[in-house]
Structures are given as C-alpha cells and as structure tokens.
Amino acid sequence: MTSTRLDAPPATRPGARLAASAVDLTRSYGRGDAAVTALGGVSVGIEAGRFTAVMGPSGSGKSTLMHLLAGLDSPSSGRVFLGDTELTRLRDTALTRLRRERVGFVFQSFNLVPTLTAGQNIDLPLRLAGASGDRRWRSRIVAELGLGDRLGHRPGELSGGQQQRVALARALVTRPDLVLADEPTGSLDSRTGSDVLALLRRSVDEWGRSVVMVTHDPAAAAWADRVLLLADGRLAGELLEPTAGTVLARLEELRVSEPA
C-alpha cells in the first residue's frame, strides 16, 4: 500500500511507501540578530524498508533533522510525518506514546541504564508501554544479535559492541516503524563498528525495518541504500547505491562550496 498524502515529498522509487517525511521543515534557535537557522525549508521522504544515511559537514543540520523526524524536537515551521501521522499536530502525551511504540533509537553513547541487566534494558520500552510485546520476536532478535548468554549482565560487564547490540535489540523489540541511529559506530573500533552496521543492514533486509542513520563516516554510509546530503541547513542532494568513494567525493564538494 502506498502513501496517499498529496503533500508527501516524492520517494526515490515510484510508488514506494514512506516511513517518514518532512515538508518545508525549518528550525531556528534564538531570536533577532542572535537567531541561528539549523534547518531551512527541507522536504524529504524516507522510504519504508530501506536504509537511509544522512550526512553533511559539521553544523549542516543532520542531528536536527533526525530529532525532528523522531518528534524529539518541534519545528519552527513545516510538517513532520511518521507514515501518515502528522507529528506536528500531536499533543505531548500522544507524541510520547508514538515515540515509544513506533520509533526505535540507537545512540553513539548506547544510553543503556547501568543498573539494569541487558535483558531488562531490552525490555524497557515494553515495560514503559505496559505491554508484554511479542515474546517470539523478542527471542528471535536476542538470538540473532548473539545476546542469549549476555542477558543477565549489566552494561558495565559488556564490551562496547555488546552494549550497542543491546541498544539495537531495545530499538527493535517493539517492531518500530522507524529506527533512528545517531552515529551508532562513533564509540566503536572499526571491526566492531562494521559488525553493528551489518546488523542495521540486516534489520532492513531480513526484518523489514526502516533505518535512518546520521553519520560522518563515508564507509558507514556505504552500507545504506541512499545517502541524503545536507549543507547549511538545506538538502544538498542525494546518492543512491553509495560507495565510500562516491560519498567522500560529494562531501569534499560540499566542503569546498561552504562560505569562507
């Protein structure tokens, strides 16, 4: 079933369903002469069942766009949708419930609760929602992420890669419509980071999730189906079927074109 919203930004593939989208999105901070525009009129569609990376120079608006797509921040103007649900029209309680049930988060710093075991951290979104969830699905992701013998361990007893696997399991346990990963390999060595990227790729290809990842690393972006490029708070283009080389070349072009 495809999106029927007439105002939705076009998907890369004709007829593709949108997991999330932004329409004329702006976000400014401060007032008057001190105002800073983090995003200026961005419209973009995030295809369902695809892996999208977001890249750009420092200060280009990458994290701001992710926070707005997640409903963690409110735009100064414009509209944000998760599927056909407009986040910008929801009250705080409904928005909190939507984030808990339909969005999964993976952060660079893992954001695990240190006093809880790995298993308890994975189950935290379900506990907060007062739901038992799909136990068969929970068992599957625990097994396929290789965490079966680590569920009783606290984060401090796990390696960085194991902690990020727990964070990914926590993000997936509710079967979210959208998984948002903010520099998920930033705290990991290259080999462990590649393992985490392979799992994000697998969550798209085998488990049907929709992933958006902010990254500064061209090699990480090469795992995605599509790279969105931001510069100065605006969409500066996209790459399909990216490689580390093509991503690096485009980033260099953006840096050269930045105002002095």
N, C-alpha and C positions, 0 to 999 in steps of 0.2 A: 504493500500500500504506500503510495507516495504522498508527500505533503500537499495539501490543498490550499495553503496560505498563498494568496496572490502577492503579498509583500515580501515573501521569503527571498533572500539572495539566491541566485542560481547555484545549483550543485555542479561539481565538476563533470559528473556523468549524467546524461539526460535521464530524468525520471527517478533519480536516486532520492531516497528518503533522508531528511535532515534530522540528525540527533540534536543539534543546537544551531542557533543562528543569532546574528546581531544585525540590526537595521539602523543605519545612520547614528552609530554609537559614539557619544562624546563623554569624556570625563575630565573635569578640570578641578584643580585644587587651589585654594586660596582665593583672594579677591583683588580686584583692581590691578595695580601695577605688579603686585606680587603673585598674580594668578599664573599657574602653570597648567598647560594642556597636556595631559598624558595620552589621551586618545582624541582624535579629531575627525569624526564622520566616518567611522569604519563600518562597513557592511560585509558580512561574510557568512557563508553556510558551512556547517560541519557535517559531513556525510555520516550517516549511520553505518556501523560495521566497517569503519575504516580507521586507519592510524594517521592522525594529523599532527605534524610538528609545527611549532610557532617559533620563529627566530627573528633576530634583528640586533642591531647594535645596542649597547647599554643605553637605557633610557628611551627605547623605541616604543614602549607600551606593551611589551609581551605579558608581563605579570598582571598588569591592569586589565588586559583583555581576558585573561584566564579568570581573574577574580570576578569580573562582571558576568562571564558565562556561567560561573558557578553560583551566582547570587550571593557572593560574599561581600560585594560592594554594589552600590547603586549608581547608575549613570547620571551624568548631569543632564543629558538628553538622549533620545533614541530609545530603542526597544530591544529586549533580550528574550529569547525563547528557548525553552527546553522542549524539543518536539514542537507541539502546537500550543504548549502552555506558556503564556507570557509572564515571565518572572517579574517584570517591572509593574505588573498590576496586582501582585500578591501582597497580602499583609504579612507581617513578620512571622506569625505563627505558622501560616500556610507555607511560607518560604522555608522556614526551618524544617518542616516536615518533608517538603520536596527534596531539599538537600540531603536529608538523612536517608530517604528511601530511593532516590533516583540518581544520585551523584556519588561517585566514589573518588577519594582523594589519595594521592601518593605524593609525599613531600621529600625534599632533599634531606631534611633532618629526621625523617622517619615518623616523628610525632607519636611514638608509642608511649603508653602510660607505664612508667618504670616499675610501679608496684603491682602491676597485673602480669600474669603469665602470657605467653604468646597466644595460647588458646583463648584466654579472656580478652586480649586485645582484638583478636579477630572477631569475636562475638559482640564487641562493644556496640556497633551500630544497631544490631538486633536488640540488645538489651535496652538501649535508649529509645528504640521504637516500641518496646513492649511486645516484641514478636519473637517467635521461635525460629522463623525462617525455614528454608528448605534444607533439611539436615543432610540429604543425599548430595545436594550441590555443595554444601559446606565441606563434607567429607571428600568430595572429588577435588576441590581446589586445594585443600590441605595436602592431599596425597600427591597431586600433580605438581605442586610447588615444593615438594620434598620436605614438608614440615611435620610429618607424622610423629617423629621422635623428638620434636622440639616444643611441643605444645605446653609442657609443664615448666619450661624455662622462662625466666624473666628476661627482658631486653638486655640487661647488663651481662647476661650469660651467653649472649648470642653474638656472632660476628656481624659486621655491617651488612653483608649480603643477606644473611639470615633475617636480620631486622627488616630489611627492605622487602623481603619475601613475605614476612608477616604483614607489613603495611599493605602490600599488594593484595594479599588474601582478605584483609579487612576491607579494602576498597571494593572487592568483587563479591563479598559474601551476600550482599543484598540484591545481587543481579542488577546493578545500576544501568540506567540508560546511557550514562556518560561517565568515563573515568578521566580525571584530570590529574596529570603528573607534572609537578613543578620541579625541574632539574633533578629527576629521580636518581641520576647516577653521579651527581655532583660530589657526594661524600664517599664514593667508592673507587677502588682501583680499577684499571681498565678491564681486567678479566671479569671481575665481579660485576662491573657495570654492563658488560656485554651480556652476561647471564640475565640480568634484570631486563634489559632491552629485549632479549629473546622471549622472555616471559610476557612482556607487554605485547609483543608481536603475536604471540600465541593466543593471548586473550582476545585478540581481534579475529585471527584466522580460524581458531578452533572453538572459541567460546562465544563468539558473536558480539563482543563488546565494541563500543566506540571510544577511542582513546584520543585525547588531545594532550600533547606534551610540550611544555616550554623547555627549551634547551639552548645552550650557547655552543654546543659541540657538533660540528658537521658530521662526524662519524656516528653520533647518536641519531641525528636527524635522518641519516641514510636508511634507518630501519623503518621509516614512515612511508606511507603511500603518497603523501602530499606534504609539502612544506609551505606554510604561509609566511611571508616576509613582511616585517613591519619596519618603518623608519619614520622618525619624528612624529609618532602617534598616528600614522596613516598606513594603510595597506600599500605595500610597495611591490607586490607581485606574488607569484607562487611558482613552485616547482613540482612537477609530477614525476613519480618514479625517481626520486632523487638519489644521487650518489654523494659521497663525501666531497668529491672533487667539484661537482656542479654547485653544491651548497656553498663551499668555501669561496668559489669564484663569485657567486652572487653577493655574498656577504662583503667581499672586498669591494665590489662595485658600489654597494650601499655606503661603505665607509668613505670611499673616495668622494662620493657625491654629497656627503654631510657638509653643512656650512661650517666655515672655519670659526 
